[in-house]
Amino acid sequence: MLQIRQYRQFKDSEIAILIAGDQEGIAAFRTFLSKWDGSPVDVMKECSTFSTTPNDNISHFFLRVSNHTESARISETTLTWSISESQPRRIIDLCDGLLGAKGSGHQYLNNDGEAIDIILSKDEYKLI
């Protein structure tokens, strides 16, 4: 299972998107990315591992490939993340690192220095 939540002033980030889950959730997200064709998609609808609760403040996670600069933006409860064509492979590699690690851990999925940090965390946070 995976959950996604927005945080303000999270660790060193002014705004952070935390995607947190267990081994199975990370594996399902990795599988989704490996099959994704790059067309715009609401990941929370298409990747069945995402679960929502009344505490969640992100209800849509739109992912798309862009030929322009990579960027993430939030509008109310919607995260839109535009990534380069090579970024899905990089994210899959980061997922593999988490899946191969014993114990908990996290990876920053987007480029350093962006206004919004997107963090994938395994077994570190219970968001329910």
C-alpha positions as semicolon CSV with decimal commas, in nm:
position;residue;x (nm);y (nm);z (nm)
1;M;0,000;0,000;0,000
2;L;0,108;0,358;-0,069
3;Q;-0,028;0,685;0,058
4;I;0,054;1,036;-0,058
5;R;0,043;1,353;0,146
6;Q;0,158;1,714;0,119
7;Y;0,359;1,868;0,402
8;R;0,476;2,222;0,459
9;Q;0,812;2,270;0,631
10;F;0,897;1,899;0,615
11;K;1,259;1,848;0,719
12;D;1,459;2,077;0,487
13;S;1,176;2,128;0,237
14;E;0,940;2,420;0,223
15;I;0,689;2,191;0,054
16;A;0,724;1,815;0,036
17;I;0,514;1,542;-0,118
18;L;0,562;1,223;0,079
19;I;0,473;0,897;-0,093
20;A;0,498;0,644;0,187
21;G;0,439;0,274;0,192
22;D;0,556;-0,079;0,237
23;Q;0,762;-0,316;0,021
24;E;0,456;-0,429;-0,179
25;G;0,343;-0,073;-0,244
26;I;0,687;0,034;-0,369
27;A;0,701;-0,277;-0,592
28;A;0,357;-0,200;-0,740
29;F;0,458;0,164;-0,807
30;R;0,777;0,038;-0,977
31;T;0,574;-0,203;-1,194
32;F;0,334;0,076;-1,287
33;L;0,625;0,299;-1,396
34;S;0,789;0,020;-1,596
35;K;0,469;-0,024;-1,801
36;W;0,376;0,345;-1,827
37;D;0,393;0,484;-2,181
38;G;0,450;0,845;-2,078
39;S;0,102;0,972;-2,159
40;P;-0,068;1,190;-1,896
41;V;-0,213;0,978;-1,618
42;D;-0,365;1,011;-1,273
43;V;-0,133;0,772;-1,090
44;M;-0,370;0,737;-0,795
45;K;-0,641;0,600;-1,026
46;E;-0,421;0,379;-1,243
47;C;-0,186;0,234;-0,981
48;S;-0,405;0,026;-0,752
49;T;-0,157;0,031;-0,464
50;F;-0,256;0,387;-0,362
51;S;-0,493;0,407;-0,069
52;T;-0,670;0,716;0,061
53;T;-0,794;0,812;0,405
54;P;-0,983;1,116;0,536
55;N;-0,647;1,260;0,649
56;D;-0,503;1,271;0,297
57;N;-0,465;1,612;0,135
58;I;-0,371;1,491;-0,214
59;S;-0,653;1,328;-0,411
60;H;-0,502;1,334;-0,763
61;F;-0,143;1,272;-0,875
62;F;-0,105;1,358;-1,242
63;L;0,217;1,244;-1,406
64;R;0,325;1,332;-1,758
65;V;0,634;1,345;-1,974
66;S;0,730;1,693;-2,085
67;N;0,984;1,808;-2,344
68;H;1,026;2,125;-2,140
69;T;1,166;2,164;-1,791
70;E;1,072;1,920;-1,517
71;S;0,838;2,068;-1,260
72;A;0,594;1,982;-0,986
73;R;0,303;2,197;-0,881
74;I;0,015;2,167;-0,639
75;S;-0,330;2,312;-0,688
76;E;-0,556;2,247;-0,389
77;T;-0,555;1,864;-0,365
78;T;-0,393;1,789;-0,702
79;L;-0,025;1,721;-0,764
80;T;0,091;1,760;-1,124
81;W;0,443;1,640;-1,197
82;S;0,599;1,690;-1,539
83;I;0,912;1,484;-1,594
84;S;1,164;1,425;-1,873
85;E;1,159;1,113;-2,090
86;S;1,455;0,968;-1,896
87;Q;1,308;1,032;-1,549
88;P;1,087;0,719;-1,529
89;R;1,399;0,498;-1,565
90;R;1,571;0,695;-1,288
91;I;1,268;0,659;-1,060
92;I;1,254;0,283;-1,130
93;D;1,622;0,259;-1,033
94;L;1,549;0,447;-0,709
95;C;1,260;0,209;-0,637
96;D;1,497;-0,084;-0,697
97;G;1,733;0,064;-0,437
98;L;1,454;0,080;-0,180
99;L;1,329;-0,266;-0,267
100;G;1,676;-0,417;-0,234
101;A;1,754;-0,247;0,095
102;K;1,698;-0,422;0,424
103;G;1,491;-0,208;0,653
104;S;1,342;0,136;0,600
105;G;1,464;0,415;0,376
106;H;1,368;0,691;0,138
107;Q;1,465;0,845;-0,195
108;Y;1,412;1,193;-0,338
109;L;1,247;1,134;-0,675
110;N;1,280;1,475;-0,833
111;N;1,582;1,692;-0,905
112;D;1,760;1,874;-0,625
113;G;1,670;2,240;-0,592
114;E;1,309;2,221;-0,707
115;A;1,048;2,413;-0,509
116;I;0,861;2,094;-0,416
117;D;1,044;1,782;-0,298
118;I;0,889;1,448;-0,392
119;I;1,000;1,175;-0,153
120;L;0,935;0,802;-0,178
121;S;0,962;0,635;0,163
122;K;0,960;0,266;0,254
123;D;0,853;0,163;0,603
124;E;0,945;0,498;0,765
125;Y;0,604;0,665;0,805
126;K;0,262;0,531;0,885
127;L;0,024;0,778;0,722
128;I;-0,310;0,618;0,814
